[in-house]
Amino acid sequence: MRFIVLFIFIIISFEVNAQSIRDTSELRKVFDKANILQQAFNPKDALHTLKAIESESETAFGKNSLGIAKLYYQIASCQLDLALYSNAKSYLDKALNIHELIDSISIPLADTYMLIGIYYDYMADYDRALHYYQKTKYIYQKRLPPKDQRFGYLFNNIGICIFFKGDIQRALGFFNKTVSITVENHGNTDQKVTHFITNASLCQTKLNNTDEALSNLSRSLELAEHNQVLDSYVGARIFHALSIAQFEKANYELALEYGNRAHQLRIKHFHPLHIEVAKGYFSQADIYLALNKPSKAKALLQKSLEIYQKLFEEHHPEIAYLFFKQSSIAAKENDLATALDKINNSLNLFNYDEHIPINKHQDFDQQVLDAIELKAQIHFELWKIDKNLLQLKKSNKIYSDLLTLFNEFRKGFKEQDSKELIASNYFHIFEAALEVSYELAQHTNDHHFNEQAFQRAEYSTSYVLLEHLRNTKAKQTAQIPDSLLKQEQQLREDIASVKQDLNYNQAKPENDEASTVKLSAKLFDLKEQHNDLIEILENNYHNYHYYKQDLSTVSLQELQATILEHDQSLVEYFIGEKNIFVFVISKENFTLEKIKKDFPLEEWTEGLRLSINQYQFPFNLSANYHRKLVDYSSALYKKLVLPIEKHLHSRLIIIPTGILAEIPFECFIKTSAKSAASYKEHHYLIKDYAISYCYSASLLKEMLNHRSLNTSHKALAFAPDFNNSGNSGSLRAPGFLPLNYNDDEVKALEGLINAKAVIGDQATESYFISESDKYSILHFATHAQANNENSEFSFLAFTEVDDTIENELLFVKDIYNLNLKADMVTLSACETGIGELRKGEGIISLARSFAYSGAGNINTSLWKVNDQSIAELMQNYYRNIAKSMTKDIALQQAKIELISARKSQTNSHPYFWTSMITIGDSQQLKLDQKYPMWMKFLLLLMLCTSIYWFVKKRNRTPLRVDEP
């Protein structure tokens, strides 16, 4: 990846800058010869040619001239190609000193900064490389048009650094921008396009878009063959990327074949001690490990290590990482002594010492995190063998350091997508850290370790959403000028709009590649503008940076003292690969249970969910359908609730993680009726407990704190009209069936909670956007659709208007950008609580987006709902809310009322009542009641009577007469 960038950049830089060198014609010919040699991948002869004229050039140009600076620059580029890094840095420093004396914003100076950045990239010092790339960017922006090809090389280099720092999503944006610039300058068949598409494909593989990566690599192969460079190092890069993509698809033999082809080309074009050859050995080692050939893998890692040590002695991060890889192999072979020795070597080179208090500002990247994690694992495995608590405590200390550093590591990620990806990729470290805390609590009887486990679980589930809410608070409290806030808001909206356009374009049966490239470039520009603006806010407004960086989670003591009521228990589930940890917290008690994951949790939860959903299609029901539903529900109760039931109060706040967020605990069956089909007779959990949910305990605290201010109206309820939806000529993509009861549902709210009903043609998206921040209760009786693959494009539907662009679909991405003051949002629609399941972040849904936008409570659905039943349930619910019940009890009673009111067993099926759940603040709402006419007349009569008797009494009282 690095060599291609260096090679292209040096050639272009030479062509552009050679014209400015005042030299003799003979010396100019030498430069031309060196250029030709570099184009032929022959840096050795190019360097020999340039060194031969070094002394003569110093005399001809003068030691501080632009000409000699160019010579030093060209020598350094050849030395970098030949892995002569210290020599290259020496020549770069000399060139830099001359350029800075001549002109502080010249293009040759910018090019020198670029080459210094490439040098630090080779050193794996990515922060310093990015520093020099930023200096390059500053000059380019001053001196070059924005579409100049050199911006393409610069963005590609920045993308490489960001890629190796672990921010894959953002790196992909830089590579896509580079492709766009290159296509615009040179056409889509140019050789340079090949390199940048290949780099983008590496990102797509890392982002689990392997099929897209392979498609792009097929194009790279075609371009390389077209330009006759497949037998060069260009081909090596393509085969390397193909090897990685096939490795991710577990096609190990094919990955090995491509890897061997890549390595043969590296050997052909590089010195045997070149860094690229070392990387080839390293990549092949991973494949042999996957093929269960550890001896071959160890031999290749040793070859790679020897090359690095000869090139850099012991001072390169890749040497440390190679020790880590050797340690990981030894650990898998249960050779823990060797594993510990190797990992200590690695961490010493990474400058980490477990005995020194961690400095959270240390510059550690993901390779260091991987190494620290492995050492913690080794100590835990040693404890399992000898039961020496010292090993367990060492492991716990290292995990504490790891989580502190991980917190700082992902703070450095700028984009939301990147933060969510890193949360998913590193979720496993929280399970391991939790288990260590749990074992320490069990073997020391120290309650502190249970509390530590809770904090670790909380942070693993809170990070992204908590950061968003704190970011919103930071902007509200940092006294940022309105002009900057509006600019930031507009950029977020523009980013969301372009992402939607890009998603639509990519979803077309025949993808418009040119449009995709342009939209990707536009998205990149907007994101970079937003990142630059955020950097300005962080640097200039201290409170903004302070509040934004405060990602502290709620403490156990705070939960018990200020959040939980005496009749409440908070139950938080942490779903790991091997274990389920359950935290049960009440105002007086706290307990932690570990449930062995020795049962098919995913199968049972999915089975329950499908069983309930399947009821809407009675013709698909099999003979044993009813039995299966009862079995799944009973089994989940016995595994997830029964072990902790003795600790529970009557009101439960459940924090589900992973797949548990897709099912309602209310329908768990404690004891079943004689007949599985007797749905009225089963003893459901809802009969004993009022249940609410939240995304984490820390988010519950935030939602409790987001109570609305006094608003001009109380409740706003929407009932869109779908009678014309899906007609010929309709702009709306998905056709919706009419809802026969949604207008009755919201009209009922007029009498129950003084709601303003917006029905039919008035229920448009634009009306909601303009009015949404004026109400403390929002109710939507409408259609919705979850997108399980791209959660940002789940949506709520409003009445369709023919001349609108978005066709009255309110997407998750749009809701993110709202700033609501709502105490409660009710999504009386299908699938508003489900969406894309992301490890470490849970379900990304419409409901979650309303939590992002500031809602204190969300009532939401987990699957497609029955129109009539949901209308009845909601009327019961709001009637209970009007009676001053808490939200969780109001929903519990509404569901019980619905079950009891149904005459038949089948109409009491969980499908009709269990979909709706309540999330967040479950406390009472103070409503502006709307009294019926007879009550108004009675109040008026009482008032008139009071006035009559007051006047009559006053007339009977003698007037006071003052004496003279």
NUZA-930044 format. One record per residue (C-alpha): x, y, z. Coordinates in steps of 0.05 Angstrom, whole numbers. Last residue first. Layout:
% residues N
REC	X	Y	Z
...
//
This chain:
% residues 964
REC	-1347	1259	1246
REC	-1357	1184	1254
REC	-1339	1140	1196
REC	-1396	1097	1170
REC	-1380	1023	1154
REC	-1430	991	1108
REC	-1474	936	1135
REC	-1462	865	1106
REC	-1524	837	1072
REC	-1500	859	1002
REC	-1434	820	1012
REC	-1472	756	1027
REC	-1512	762	964
REC	-1450	775	922
REC	-1413	714	950
REC	-1474	670	943
REC	-1482	688	870
REC	-1407	680	855
REC	-1406	611	886
REC	-1468	590	847
REC	-1436	615	782
REC	-1372	574	796
REC	-1411	511	813
REC	-1451	518	749
REC	-1387	528	708
REC	-1356	466	740
REC	-1418	425	725
REC	-1420	450	653
REC	-1346	432	644
REC	-1359	363	673
REC	-1417	352	625
REC	-1374	375	567
REC	-1317	324	579
REC	-1252	348	613
REC	-1187	353	575
REC	-1131	340	625
REC	-1066	377	618
REC	-1022	319	639
REC	-969	309	691
REC	-935	245	669
REC	-916	191	719
REC	-849	156	718
REC	-826	105	666
REC	-767	145	639
REC	-734	100	586
REC	-767	50	540
REC	-839	25	539
REC	-859	-38	502
REC	-912	-52	449
REC	-909	-121	415
REC	-942	-159	473
REC	-1015	-146	461
REC	-1043	-176	397
REC	-987	-224	380
REC	-988	-249	452
REC	-1052	-289	436
REC	-1113	-265	474
REC	-1154	-268	409
REC	-1140	-342	405
REC	-1169	-356	474
REC	-1235	-324	456
REC	-1274	-270	494
REC	-1220	-217	494
REC	-1230	-166	550
REC	-1183	-202	598
REC	-1123	-200	550
REC	-1136	-127	533
REC	-1143	-108	606
REC	-1078	-144	622
REC	-1044	-106	567
REC	-1071	-38	590
REC	-1052	-56	662
REC	-980	-68	643
REC	-978	-6	599
REC	-1003	39	656
REC	-957	4	705
REC	-896	19	661
REC	-919	91	648
REC	-932	107	720
REC	-1006	114	736
REC	-1034	184	742
REC	-1105	165	721
REC	-1093	200	655
REC	-1036	150	643
REC	-1086	95	653
REC	-1132	124	600
REC	-1071	133	557
REC	-1055	59	561
REC	-1126	34	551
REC	-1132	78	489
REC	-1065	52	465
REC	-1085	-20	473
REC	-1149	-10	434
REC	-1113	24	377
REC	-1059	-30	379
REC	-1113	-84	375
REC	-1149	-53	315
REC	-1086	-41	273
REC	-1053	-109	289
REC	-979	-97	297
REC	-918	-115	255
REC	-860	-128	302
REC	-823	-101	363
REC	-866	-39	375
REC	-848	26	412
REC	-866	70	470
REC	-809	119	479
REC	-791	158	541
REC	-747	219	555
REC	-740	240	483
REC	-675	277	467
REC	-659	266	394
REC	-616	205	407
REC	-674	172	446
REC	-717	185	385
REC	-664	150	343
REC	-667	90	390
REC	-742	82	377
REC	-730	84	302
REC	-680	28	310
REC	-607	10	318
REC	-613	-52	362
REC	-554	-64	408
REC	-491	-23	410
REC	-436	-71	431
REC	-452	-119	374
REC	-496	-86	324
REC	-567	-111	310
REC	-599	-72	252
REC	-672	-56	264
REC	-726	-66	315
REC	-766	-20	360
REC	-807	15	307
REC	-828	-52	276
REC	-900	-33	260
REC	-933	30	285
REC	-959	62	348
REC	-893	99	360
REC	-908	135	425
REC	-859	191	444
REC	-857	215	516
REC	-826	272	555
REC	-813	307	489
REC	-768	368	484
REC	-739	346	417
REC	-677	369	381
REC	-680	334	314
REC	-618	314	274
REC	-620	241	295
REC	-692	239	271
REC	-670	251	199
REC	-620	193	200
REC	-675	148	227
REC	-717	166	167
REC	-782	205	163
REC	-817	185	99
REC	-863	238	70
REC	-845	226	-3
REC	-773	248	7
REC	-776	298	-51
REC	-846	325	-40
REC	-892	345	-96
REC	-943	289	-92
REC	-956	294	-17
REC	-961	228	19
REC	-990	226	89
REC	-934	207	137
REC	-891	145	142
REC	-839	129	196
REC	-772	103	172
REC	-715	54	174
REC	-661	81	129
REC	-607	93	182
REC	-612	20	200
REC	-578	-6	138
REC	-585	-82	137
REC	-644	-92	184
REC	-685	-36	153
REC	-748	-27	195
REC	-812	0	164
REC	-865	44	195
REC	-939	56	184
REC	-979	105	225
REC	-1009	122	293
REC	-954	169	316
REC	-959	202	385
REC	-915	259	410
REC	-920	284	482
REC	-881	344	508
REC	-897	388	449
REC	-866	449	416
REC	-803	415	388
REC	-843	373	338
REC	-880	431	305
REC	-840	447	243
REC	-814	377	232
REC	-883	347	243
REC	-916	393	193
REC	-861	378	142
REC	-872	303	151
REC	-946	309	135
REC	-1007	294	178
REC	-1051	350	150
REC	-1077	307	93
REC	-1106	255	141
REC	-1106	272	215
REC	-1068	317	263
REC	-1100	309	331
REC	-1080	359	384
REC	-1080	320	449
REC	-1119	339	511
REC	-1099	275	546
REC	-1160	230	544
REC	-1210	269	502
REC	-1163	288	446
REC	-1129	220	454
REC	-1192	186	428
REC	-1184	225	364
REC	-1114	195	358
REC	-1138	123	359
REC	-1201	137	317
REC	-1155	164	263
REC	-1110	102	267
REC	-1168	53	262
REC	-1176	35	189
REC	-1103	40	168
REC	-1099	37	92
REC	-1048	-11	61
REC	-980	17	46
REC	-942	19	-20
REC	-866	24	-12
REC	-831	73	-59
REC	-875	133	-49
REC	-878	175	-113
REC	-947	149	-131
REC	-960	146	-206
REC	-1003	85	-200
REC	-1029	79	-130
REC	-984	56	-73
REC	-1015	99	-20
REC	-1083	130	-38
REC	-1120	107	25
REC	-1057	117	67
REC	-1079	177	109
REC	-1034	198	166
REC	-1057	195	239
REC	-1011	240	280
REC	-1018	260	354
REC	-990	322	387
REC	-992	329	463
REC	-979	386	512
REC	-978	453	476
REC	-940	517	490
REC	-884	479	524
REC	-857	482	595
REC	-789	448	593
REC	-785	375	577
REC	-753	322	621
REC	-685	302	593
REC	-655	285	661
REC	-694	219	665
REC	-669	203	595
REC	-597	216	616
REC	-605	171	677
REC	-636	116	635
REC	-578	124	587
REC	-530	108	644
REC	-571	47	662
REC	-566	22	591
REC	-611	16	529
REC	-675	20	569
REC	-735	-23	583
REC	-800	-21	623
REC	-837	-78	657
REC	-894	-78	706
REC	-888	-146	738
REC	-931	-203	762
REC	-984	-210	708
REC	-935	-187	655
REC	-892	-249	669
REC	-946	-291	636
REC	-986	-344	673
REC	-1021	-378	616
REC	-1098	-380	619
REC	-1117	-328	566
REC	-1073	-362	514
REC	-1106	-430	520
REC	-1071	-457	457
REC	-1018	-494	497
REC	-1073	-532	533
REC	-1063	-549	606
REC	-1044	-477	620
REC	-971	-456	626
REC	-931	-433	686
REC	-880	-378	685
REC	-891	-359	613
REC	-848	-304	583
REC	-895	-256	546
REC	-875	-195	586
REC	-801	-207	570
REC	-811	-174	502
REC	-763	-198	448
REC	-715	-163	401
REC	-670	-131	454
REC	-651	-201	477
REC	-612	-208	412
REC	-556	-165	437
REC	-566	-130	503
REC	-627	-123	548
REC	-630	-71	603
REC	-695	-88	639
REC	-727	-39	687
REC	-775	-81	729
REC	-832	-59	774
REC	-858	-110	824
REC	-791	-121	859
REC	-741	-176	839
REC	-687	-210	880
REC	-722	-278	886
REC	-731	-277	811
REC	-656	-280	795
REC	-647	-352	772
REC	-720	-354	747
REC	-711	-296	698
REC	-662	-314	643
REC	-659	-390	640
REC	-728	-410	666
REC	-764	-353	631
REC	-729	-368	565
REC	-751	-440	569
REC	-823	-421	584
REC	-828	-375	524
REC	-795	-423	477
REC	-838	-481	500
REC	-903	-441	498
REC	-890	-418	427
REC	-870	-489	406
REC	-933	-520	436
REC	-978	-471	399
REC	-946	-487	332
REC	-949	-563	340
REC	-1002	-573	287
REC	-970	-523	239
REC	-992	-451	229
REC	-981	-425	159
REC	-1056	-413	144
REC	-1059	-372	208
REC	-1013	-317	180
REC	-1016	-263	234
REC	-996	-317	284
REC	-928	-324	251
REC	-904	-261	287
REC	-911	-294	355
REC	-876	-358	333
REC	-822	-319	295
REC	-804	-280	358
REC	-804	-341	402
REC	-761	-380	354
REC	-712	-322	346
REC	-705	-319	421
REC	-697	-394	427
REC	-648	-402	370
REC	-605	-343	393
REC	-603	-369	464
REC	-585	-441	444
REC	-565	-467	514
REC	-498	-473	548
REC	-489	-399	558
REC	-471	-407	631
REC	-510	-357	672
REC	-468	-313	717
REC	-507	-276	771
REC	-490	-208	802
REC	-527	-179	861
REC	-544	-110	888
REC	-591	-92	944
REC	-627	-34	979
REC	-653	11	923
REC	-654	-47	875
REC	-601	-74	828
REC	-599	-141	793
REC	-538	-150	746
REC	-541	-210	700
REC	-479	-237	665
REC	-491	-284	607
REC	-432	-329	590
REC	-393	-359	533
REC	-400	-310	474
REC	-424	-253	517
REC	-493	-226	532
REC	-493	-174	587
REC	-562	-169	619
REC	-583	-112	664
REC	-641	-120	713
REC	-662	-56	749
REC	-710	-70	806
REC	-765	-21	825
REC	-814	-17	884
REC	-770	28	926
REC	-757	75	867
REC	-692	74	829
REC	-658	137	804
REC	-631	178	863
REC	-598	135	916
REC	-595	66	885
REC	-574	87	816
REC	-526	139	844
REC	-492	87	888
REC	-484	38	830
REC	-451	92	790
REC	-476	121	724
REC	-427	121	667
REC	-373	173	654
REC	-369	195	581
REC	-346	266	594
REC	-309	282	530
REC	-367	322	501
REC	-377	360	566
REC	-305	383	569
REC	-297	397	494
REC	-359	440	493
REC	-340	474	558
REC	-272	495	528
REC	-300	530	467
REC	-246	549	418
REC	-207	484	407
REC	-266	436	411
REC	-311	481	369
REC	-257	490	316
REC	-246	414	314
REC	-320	404	305
REC	-318	451	246
REC	-261	413	213
REC	-297	347	224
REC	-360	376	192
REC	-322	402	132
REC	-288	333	127
REC	-355	299	129
REC	-383	345	75
REC	-324	333	29
REC	-327	258	38
REC	-401	256	23
REC	-389	295	-41
REC	-334	246	-61
REC	-379	186	-47
REC	-435	220	-87
REC	-388	230	-146
REC	-362	159	-145
REC	-432	130	-138
REC	-457	173	-195
REC	-402	146	-241
REC	-417	75	-219
REC	-491	78	-233
REC	-512	12	-200
REC	-556	-31	-243
REC	-607	-64	-197
REC	-609	2	-157
REC	-589	-5	-84
REC	-523	32	-94
REC	-560	94	-120
REC	-610	92	-63
REC	-556	87	-10
REC	-516	143	-42
REC	-577	189	-43
REC	-590	172	30
REC	-519	185	49
REC	-523	251	12
REC	-584	272	53
REC	-554	251	120
REC	-490	290	104
REC	-531	351	85
REC	-570	347	151
REC	-506	341	191
REC	-476	400	153
REC	-537	442	166
REC	-535	428	240
REC	-461	448	244
REC	-475	512	206
REC	-534	527	251
REC	-491	516	312
REC	-437	560	284
REC	-485	617	269
REC	-518	609	337
REC	-453	625	372
REC	-428	571	420
REC	-443	586	492
REC	-418	517	515
REC	-482	494	548
REC	-527	472	489
REC	-470	446	446
REC	-444	404	505
REC	-513	376	518
REC	-518	351	447
REC	-449	321	452
REC	-469	288	518
REC	-529	256	483
REC	-486	232	425
REC	-432	205	471
REC	-483	167	512
REC	-510	135	448
REC	-441	113	426
REC	-414	90	493
REC	-470	60	533
REC	-469	-15	522
REC	-395	-30	537
REC	-392	25	589
REC	-448	-6	630
REC	-417	-76	629
REC	-351	-49	654
REC	-385	-8	708
REC	-425	-70	730
REC	-362	-113	734
REC	-328	-60	778
REC	-388	-62	824
REC	-382	-137	828
REC	-307	-128	842
REC	-321	-80	900
REC	-363	-132	935
REC	-299	-167	958
REC	-316	-239	975
REC	-245	-255	951
REC	-257	-316	908
REC	-326	-300	880
REC	-313	-225	872
REC	-247	-240	837
REC	-282	-289	791
REC	-334	-237	772
REC	-282	-184	758
REC	-244	-231	713
REC	-307	-251	677
REC	-325	-178	665
REC	-257	-164	635
REC	-265	-221	586
REC	-335	-199	567
REC	-312	-127	559
REC	-254	-148	514
REC	-303	-183	467
REC	-337	-117	448
REC	-274	-95	412
REC	-297	-102	340
REC	-368	-79	354
REC	-347	-15	391
REC	-296	-2	336
REC	-351	-6	284
REC	-398	40	323
REC	-344	93	331
REC	-327	89	257
REC	-399	98	235
REC	-406	158	282
REC	-346	194	251
REC	-287	226	287
REC	-250	168	319
REC	-201	195	370
REC	-248	181	427
REC	-240	108	406
REC	-169	104	431
REC	-182	143	495
REC	-235	93	519
REC	-192	36	495
REC	-135	62	537
REC	-178	61	600
REC	-206	-7	581
REC	-137	-36	572
REC	-110	-7	637
REC	-168	-39	675
REC	-157	-104	637
REC	-84	-102	659
REC	-103	-93	732
REC	-154	-151	726
REC	-102	-198	696
REC	-53	-181	750
REC	-106	-194	802
REC	-121	-262	772
REC	-47	-280	771
REC	-38	-258	844
REC	-99	-300	861
REC	-59	-364	847
REC	-109	-415	824
REC	-51	-454	792
REC	-80	-472	724
REC	-139	-424	718
REC	-95	-369	744
REC	-45	-381	687
REC	-103	-374	638
REC	-122	-307	669
REC	-49	-284	665
REC	-47	-303	592
REC	-112	-266	577
REC	-87	-201	608
REC	-24	-208	566
REC	-66	-218	503
REC	-107	-156	518
REC	-45	-114	525
REC	-20	-138	457
REC	-86	-125	422
REC	-89	-55	452
REC	-18	-41	428
REC	-37	-61	358
REC	-100	-18	363
REC	-60	46	374
REC	-27	74	436
REC	-6	147	442
REC	-5	156	517
REC	-59	205	539
REC	-91	155	586
REC	-27	152	626
REC	-29	85	661
REC	2	78	729
REC	68	40	722
REC	70	-33	743
REC	34	-58	680
REC	90	-29	637
REC	74	-7	565
REC	129	24	523
REC	107	-12	459
REC	177	-44	456
REC	167	-68	527
REC	98	-92	508
REC	125	-138	454
REC	181	-167	495
REC	131	-180	552
REC	85	-213	501
REC	141	-260	480
REC	159	-281	551
REC	86	-291	570
REC	72	-334	509
REC	135	-375	521
REC	112	-390	592
REC	41	-401	569
REC	57	-457	520
REC	-17	-474	516
REC	-11	-482	439
REC	-60	-424	431
REC	-17	-383	478
REC	46	-399	438
REC	11	-375	375
REC	-11	-311	410
REC	60	-298	435
REC	89	-303	365
REC	37	-254	340
REC	54	-206	397
REC	128	-212	382
REC	110	-192	310
REC	72	-132	337
REC	132	-107	375
REC	174	-113	312
REC	120	-77	274
REC	125	-19	324
REC	198	-6	301
REC	255	6	349
REC	290	-61	358
REC	342	-58	301
REC	305	-22	246
REC	324	-55	180
REC	359	-116	207
REC	306	-125	261
REC	250	-117	210
REC	279	-170	164
REC	291	-219	222
REC	219	-210	246
REC	190	-227	178
REC	231	-290	174
REC	210	-308	245
REC	137	-297	227
REC	145	-343	167
REC	175	-399	210
REC	120	-391	262
REC	66	-397	210
REC	97	-460	181
REC	99	-491	251
REC	28	-468	265
REC	-4	-505	207
REC	-77	-505	226
REC	-101	-477	159
REC	-121	-413	197
REC	-50	-409	224
REC	-23	-419	154
REC	-65	-360	130
REC	-40	-315	186
REC	32	-333	169
REC	22	-313	97
REC	7	-242	117
REC	71	-236	159
REC	114	-266	104
REC	87	-214	55
REC	97	-158	106
REC	171	-176	110
REC	176	-173	34
REC	145	-104	36
REC	196	-82	88
REC	253	-98	40
REC	307	-147	62
REC	301	-191	0
REC	308	-129	-44
REC	245	-115	-82
REC	213	-127	-150
REC	216	-203	-159
REC	209	-219	-85
REC	147	-175	-81
REC	119	-208	-144
REC	128	-277	-114
REC	95	-253	-50
REC	32	-230	-86
REC	26	-296	-123
REC	35	-334	-57
REC	-19	-292	-24
REC	-67	-306	-81
REC	-57	-381	-72
REC	-60	-376	4
REC	-126	-339	1
REC	-153	-392	-46
REC	-134	-446	5
REC	-162	-404	62
REC	-231	-390	34
REC	-255	-368	103
REC	-292	-308	72
REC	-244	-262	110
REC	-185	-301	81
REC	-215	-291	11
REC	-214	-216	21
REC	-143	-217	49
REC	-117	-257	-9
REC	-152	-212	-59
REC	-119	-152	-27
REC	-50	-185	-33
REC	-65	-204	-105
REC	-81	-132	-121
REC	-19	-105	-85
REC	27	-154	-119
REC	-4	-137	-187
REC	16	-64	-177
REC	85	-89	-157
REC	93	-109	-229
REC	67	-169	-268
REC	-3	-140	-271
REC	24	-75	-301
REC	2	-83	-373
REC	-46	-24	-371
REC	-105	-66	-393
REC	-82	-123	-348
REC	-78	-77	-289
REC	-146	-47	-306
REC	-179	-115	-310
REC	-147	-137	-245
REC	-171	-74	-210
REC	-241	-86	-236
REC	-240	-155	-205
REC	-214	-122	-142
REC	-276	-77	-141
REC	-322	-137	-143
REC	-281	-172	-90
REC	-288	-113	-43
REC	-363	-109	-55
REC	-368	-183	-37
REC	-326	-172	25
REC	-367	-116	55
REC	-346	-138	125
REC	-318	-68	141
REC	-247	-96	139
REC	-260	-123	69
REC	-288	-56	47
REC	-226	-21	74
REC	-180	-67	34
REC	-224	-54	-27
REC	-211	21	-20
REC	-136	8	-26
REC	-147	-33	-89
REC	-190	22	-118
REC	-134	71	-105
REC	-81	29	-139
REC	-122	13	-200
REC	-142	86	-211
REC	-68	101	-221
REC	-66	58	-283
REC	-117	100	-319
REC	-181	66	-341
REC	-230	112	-305
REC	-206	177	-337
REC	-143	217	-320
REC	-164	280	-283
REC	-236	265	-264
REC	-220	191	-252
REC	-162	211	-207
REC	-203	261	-166
REC	-259	211	-155
REC	-212	154	-138
REC	-177	198	-87
REC	-244	216	-56
REC	-261	142	-50
REC	-194	129	-16
REC	-206	185	34
REC	-276	161	50
REC	-250	90	59
REC	-201	116	111
REC	-260	145	150
REC	-294	77	154
REC	-229	41	171
REC	-209	82	231
REC	-159	31	257
REC	-95	73	261
REC	-70	32	202
REC	-129	57	160
REC	-120	128	184
REC	-48	127	160
REC	-67	98	93
REC	-125	147	84
REC	-77	206	96
REC	-33	178	40
REC	-93	171	-7
REC	-116	241	10
REC	-47	268	-8
REC	-43	229	-73
REC	-111	255	-94
REC	-95	325	-73
REC	-35	319	-120
REC	-84	306	-177
REC	-109	378	-176
REC	-184	381	-165
REC	-182	434	-110
REC	-140	483	-152
REC	-69	489	-122
REC	-31	543	-83
REC	-66	557	-18
REC	-102	491	-11
REC	-38	455	-30
REC	-1	493	24
REC	-49	473	80
REC	-54	402	54
REC	21	392	58
REC	22	417	130
REC	-35	368	144
REC	6	312	112
REC	63	330	158
REC	21	322	220
REC	-11	259	191
REC	58	227	187
REC	71	247	260
REC	7	214	281
REC	22	153	238
REC	89	135	268
REC	90	67	233
REC	163	82	213
REC	142	72	141
REC	86	123	152
REC	139	169	182
REC	177	167	116
REC	112	178	77
REC	99	240	119
REC	170	264	104
REC	152	255	30
REC	90	297	37
REC	127	352	74
REC	176	353	16
REC	119	360	-33
REC	92	418	7
REC	160	451	5
REC	164	441	-70
REC	94	472	-76
REC	117	535	-40
REC	85	561	24
REC	145	580	68
REC	189	600	9
REC	265	600	4
REC	287	586	76
REC	234	532	87
REC	255	499	21
REC	328	495	41
REC	315	466	110
REC	267	415	81
REC	316	390	30
REC	368	378	84
REC	318	344	129
REC	296	300	72
REC	368	280	58
REC	377	257	130
REC	310	222	132
REC	329	182	70
REC	395	160	101
REC	358	136	163
REC	307	99	121
REC	349	61	71
REC	289	16	55
REC	307	16	-19
REC	244	54	-40
REC	258	102	17
REC	328	112	-10
REC	300	128	-78
REC	255	181	-49
REC	312	210	-8
REC	355	218	-70
REC	298	256	-105
REC	289	304	-47
REC	363	317	-42
REC	364	332	-117
REC	304	379	-110
REC	338	416	-53
REC	400	422	-98
REC	358	457	-151
REC	322	502	-103
REC	388	530	-79
REC	421	528	-11
REC	483	487	-29
REC	495	524	-94
REC	467	503	-161
REC	529	483	-200
REC	574	467	-141
REC	521	427	-104
REC	503	394	-170
REC	574	370	-181
REC	576	338	-113
REC	510	303	-121
REC	521	280	-194
REC	540	208	-180
REC	489	204	-123
REC	433	215	-173
REC	454	158	-219
REC	466	110	-162
REC	398	127	-133
REC	363	114	-200
REC	402	48	-206
REC	375	25	-139
REC	305	55	-150
REC	291	8	-209
REC	216	2	-212
REC	216	22	-286
REC	184	89	-270
REC	241	99	-221
REC	292	87	-276
REC	258	135	-323
REC	260	190	-270
REC	333	177	-257
REC	347	186	-331
REC	309	251	-333
REC	348	276	-274
REC	412	258	-309
REC	389	294	-372
REC	378	357	-330
REC	449	352	-305
REC	473	354	-377
REC	428	412	-396
REC	454	455	-339
REC	410	469	-280
REC	358	520	-256
REC	305	474	-227
REC	234	500	-236
REC	217	452	-293
REC	236	393	-249
REC	178	409	-203
REC	118	381	-240
REC	150	320	-271
REC	188	303	-209
REC	126	309	-165
REC	87	265	-213
REC	140	211	-210
REC	151	217	-135
REC	76	213	-121
REC	65	150	-162
REC	122	112	-129
REC	108	134	-59
REC	35	116	-62
REC	50	48	-92
REC	102	35	-39
REC	55	49	19
REC	0	0	0
//
